[in-house]
Amino acid sequence: MVTTYDIVEKAAKTGQVDKGVNEVTKAVERGVAKLVVVASDVDPRELTQHLPILCNEKEIKFAEVDSREKLGISVGISRPTAAVAVVEVGEAKLDLLK
């Protein structure tokens, strides 16, 4: 079973990802994001609550994962990250997401 983390990791290694709420918001507003992934353990929740709405408006795939820590690891950084945008898919298969 392929997880969202696997897809993000593959995109980070073979394509391009933007990390952090500000970078992800910019990628969505520019319409260059193919997939946005947000961690559900962000506190305060207000930091990321605009992203699903923006993604819906721009018709960008959106997914939520359980851990900032694991999301950071999946994009190859040693710090937790609240949000990631896949800009260049690379070898990742976004159609595996529901």
Secondary structure, DSSP 8 states (H G I E B T S, - for coil): ---HHHHHHHHHHHSEEEESHHHHHHHHHHT--SEEEEETT-SSGGGTTTHHHHHHHHT-EEEEES-HHHHHHHTT-SS--SEEEEEE-TT--GGG--
